[in-house]
Amino acid sequence: MTLSLRIFGILLVSLTGVRGLWDFPENFVVAKRNNTTPVTLTCGTKIDGPVTWKFDGEVIEDFDDYIQPDGQNLKVSGVDAPLLGEYSCWSGGEMLLSTYLLLEAEEEGESESLINCWAKSYDCNFNCKWTNSRYTAVRLGLDNECAKGGKLCHWVRSSDGGFQFELSHSLSPYAEETTMIELTAEAIVSLFVFRITTSFYLRDIVQPDSPQIVMCQEMDQNLNVTIKPPSSWSSPHSFFSLEHEIEYVFKDDGKVGRSSSSLIPKSVSKLRVRSRDSVVLSTWSQWTPWKNVT
């Protein structure tokens, strides 16, 4: 006696727990929620003779209202959790194509907070981090082709196997920025796919690395602090200017002061510095480590 695919899927989920993916499969179809239109799965190529369909490695022998053959194709209706997984098309003992059927995930609250992006400069690269660790696979893509889920999208995966990404853009650092970067993320949890598209100007995510404290020169009444931009900052520095802020601690009473000038009081025990773009007033860099003043 054979089981229908729907009942088999329910039993499989209940017995083995939630099935899931740790990466995006080569071929997959994402069904939309509450969509009455059947999803059509194909063998990828037309051949002579009958084909056999398998679901998660098991031959589909009994078709029902949810799973129906359509020539060599397979139509899946009323897609929900028990019907999600790997469908493969076989001819004889040869697998012609394997396709995962996934389902559109429910929307996350405050979904824009799932992606945090920053740029160390106005050069061609910027970084992003996916902030929700319950997802098992994430990929990012730029431009409208990715936003609409097009096949020509160039997806970027994390280089470290985690959820941190480095992306490249084609904006000129010398021109006034009039075009927003359009970033799309796709994330998998179990057999559900969550998609979000967000837009931002590069200038809004710029955060320089910490600058370098070159030297402290004693003047008549003050110390003159020489600060150098970080090596990762855009050049020439005359065009990409930074403003600096110095925080210092007085020797006598331990009080803390700050200065946007390179001149600070002589009677300080230590200092540290941070920087930001002086034109767009970007996010401040992280503070440098404290430097003792002797």
C-alpha positions in Angstrom: 0.0 0.0 0.0 1.4 3.5 -0.9 0.8 6.8 0.8 -0.2 10.0 -1.0 2.7 12.6 -1.2 0.9 15.0 1.1 0.5 12.4 3.9 4.0 11.2 3.3 5.3 14.8 3.7 3.3 15.2 7.0 4.8 12.0 8.4 8.3 12.9 7.3 8.1 16.3 9.0 6.7 14.8 12.2 9.2 12.0 12.3 12.4 13.8 11.4 11.7 17.3 12.5 11.7 20.3 10.2 13.7 19.7 7.1 16.0 22.5 6.0 18.7 23.7 3.7 22.1 25.1 4.6 22.7 26.7 1.2 20.7 27.8 -1.8 20.2 24.8 -4.1 21.2 25.1 -7.8 17.5 24.9 -8.9 14.6 25.9 -6.8 11.1 27.4 -7.2 9.5 29.6 -4.6 5.7 29.3 -4.3 3.8 32.3 -3.1 1.6 32.1 -0.1 -2.2 31.8 -0.6 -1.7 31.5 -4.4 -4.3 29.2 -6.1 -2.2 28.9 -9.3 -0.4 25.5 -9.3 3.4 25.4 -9.4 4.7 23.6 -12.5 7.9 21.6 -12.1 9.7 20.5 -15.3 12.3 17.9 -16.2 14.5 20.6 -17.7 14.6 18.8 -21.1 12.0 17.0 -23.2 12.7 13.3 -23.8 10.9 10.4 -25.5 9.1 8.0 -23.2 7.7 8.2 -19.7 9.5 9.8 -16.7 9.4 9.1 -13.0 9.1 11.8 -10.3 10.6 11.4 -6.9 10.0 13.5 -3.8 12.9 13.6 -1.3 14.3 10.4 -2.9 11.0 8.5 -2.8 9.1 7.6 -6.0 5.7 9.4 -6.2 3.3 6.5 -6.9 -0.1 7.8 -5.8 -1.1 11.2 -7.1 -3.9 13.3 -5.4 -5.6 16.6 -5.6 -2.4 18.4 -4.8 0.1 16.6 -7.0 -0.9 15.9 -10.6 1.2 14.8 -13.7 1.0 17.1 -16.7 2.7 15.2 -19.5 6.3 15.0 -18.3 5.8 17.9 -15.9 4.4 17.9 -12.4 1.8 20.4 -11.1 1.7 21.1 -7.4 -1.3 22.9 -5.9 -2.1 24.3 -2.4 1.6 24.4 -1.6 2.4 24.3 2.1 4.9 22.7 4.5 4.3 19.0 3.7 4.8 19.5 0.0 8.1 21.4 0.3 11.3 19.6 -0.5 13.3 18.1 -3.4 11.5 17.0 -6.5 13.5 15.0 -9.1 12.7 13.9 -12.6 14.1 10.5 -13.7 14.3 8.6 -17.0 15.3 5.0 -16.4 18.1 5.2 -13.8 19.2 8.7 -14.8 18.2 11.9 -13.0 17.3 14.6 -15.5 16.7 17.5 -13.1 16.4 18.1 -9.3 14.3 21.1 -8.2 13.5 22.2 -4.7 10.0 23.5 -4.0 10.2 26.2 -1.4 7.6 28.6 0.1 7.6 32.3 0.5 8.2 33.1 4.2 5.9 35.3 6.2 7.1 38.9 6.5 9.3 39.8 9.4 8.5 42.8 11.6 11.0 45.7 11.1 12.6 43.7 8.3 14.9 46.6 7.3 16.8 46.0 10.6 17.8 42.5 9.3 20.5 44.1 7.1 23.3 46.4 8.4 25.5 47.9 5.8 28.6 50.2 6.0 31.4 51.6 3.8 34.9 52.5 5.0 35.2 55.0 2.1 33.7 56.1 -1.2 35.7 53.5 -3.1 34.0 50.6 -4.9 33.3 48.2 -2.0 31.0 48.2 0.9 30.1 45.6 3.6 26.8 44.2 4.9 25.8 41.9 7.8 22.7 39.8 8.1 21.6 40.2 11.7 19.2 37.3 12.3 21.0 34.0 13.1 17.9 31.7 12.8 18.3 31.7 9.0 20.6 29.0 7.6 21.6 30.6 4.3 21.6 34.2 3.0 22.7 35.8 -0.2 22.7 39.4 -1.4 22.4 41.0 -4.8 22.4 44.5 -6.3 20.2 46.3 -8.8 16.7 45.8 -10.1 17.4 42.4 -11.7 17.9 41.0 -8.2 14.9 42.9 -6.7 12.6 41.2 -9.2 14.3 37.8 -8.7 15.6 37.7 -12.2 17.9 34.8 -13.4 20.6 37.3 -14.5 21.1 38.5 -10.9 24.6 38.1 -9.6 24.2 36.9 -6.1 26.9 37.4 -3.5 27.5 34.8 -0.8 29.4 35.3 2.4 33.2 34.8 2.0 33.6 33.5 5.6 30.7 31.1 5.6 28.7 33.4 8.0 26.5 36.3 7.4 29.0 39.0 6.5 29.3 40.1 2.9 31.5 42.3 0.7 29.8 43.9 -2.3 31.0 46.1 -5.2 29.2 49.0 -6.7 29.8 51.1 -9.9 29.2 54.6 -8.4 31.8 57.3 -9.2 33.3 58.6 -5.9 33.9 62.0 -7.5 30.3 62.7 -8.8 27.4 63.9 -6.9 25.4 60.9 -5.7 21.9 60.9 -7.3 21.3 57.1 -7.6 20.4 55.0 -4.6 21.9 51.6 -4.1 19.2 48.9 -4.4 20.1 45.9 -2.3 18.1 42.6 -2.2 18.6 39.8 0.3 17.2 36.3 0.2 17.4 34.1 3.3 16.3 30.5 3.9 14.9 29.1 7.1 13.9 25.5 7.0 12.3 25.3 3.5 11.0 28.9 3.5 12.5 31.8 1.6 12.4 35.4 2.9 13.1 38.3 0.5 13.7 41.9 1.3 14.8 44.8 -0.9 16.1 48.1 0.6 17.6 51.2 -0.9 20.1 53.7 0.4 22.7 56.3 -0.7 26.3 55.3 -0.2 27.0 58.5 1.7 24.5 57.4 4.3 26.4 54.2 5.2 29.9 55.7 5.2 31.8 55.2 8.4 35.6 55.7 8.2 38.0 53.4 10.0 39.8 54.9 13.0 42.4 57.5 12.1 46.1 57.4 13.1 47.6 59.6 15.8 51.0 60.5 14.3 52.5 62.7 16.9 51.8 65.2 19.7 54.0 68.4 19.5 54.3 70.6 22.6 53.5 74.3 21.9 53.6 77.3 24.3 50.2 76.7 25.9 48.9 73.6 24.0 49.7 70.3 22.4 49.4 70.1 18.7 48.0 66.7 17.7 48.9 65.5 14.2 46.2 63.1 12.9 46.4 61.0 9.7 43.4 59.6 7.9 43.1 55.8 7.9 44.8 53.9 5.1 41.4 52.7 3.9 40.0 56.2 3.4 39.4 57.6 -0.2 42.1 59.8 -1.7 43.1 62.4 -2.5 42.5 63.6 1.1 42.2 67.2 -0.1 39.0 66.2 -1.9 37.7 63.5 0.6 38.3 65.6 3.7 37.8 64.3 7.3 37.1 66.2 10.4 38.5 64.8 13.7 37.5 65.0 17.3 40.0 64.5 20.1 38.9 63.3 23.6 41.4 63.8 26.4 41.8 63.3 30.1 43.3 66.0 32.4 46.2 64.9 34.6 45.1 66.8 37.7 41.4 65.9 38.2 40.7 63.2 35.6 38.0 65.2 33.9 37.3 64.5 30.3 37.3 67.1 27.5 36.8 67.2 23.8 38.1 69.3 21.0 37.4 69.6 17.2 40.7 71.5 16.9 44.1 69.9 16.7 45.2 72.0 19.6 44.4 70.7 23.1 45.6 71.7 26.6 49.1 70.6 27.6 48.0 69.2 31.0 46.5 65.9 29.7 47.4 62.4 30.6 46.0 60.6 27.6 43.9 61.1 24.4 42.1 59.3 21.7 40.7 60.4 18.3 37.8 59.7 15.9 36.9 61.0 12.4 34.0 61.5 10.0 33.4 62.9 6.6 33.4 66.6 7.0 31.0 67.3 4.0 28.1 64.9 4.6 28.8 64.5 8.4 28.9 60.7 8.2 28.8 58.4 11.1 31.9 58.8 13.4 34.6 56.2 13.2 35.4 54.1 16.2 37.7 55.8 18.7 41.4 55.0 18.5 42.9 53.2 21.5 43.9 55.6 24.3 47.4 57.1 23.8 49.4 58.1 26.8 50.8 61.6 26.7 54.3 61.9 28.3 
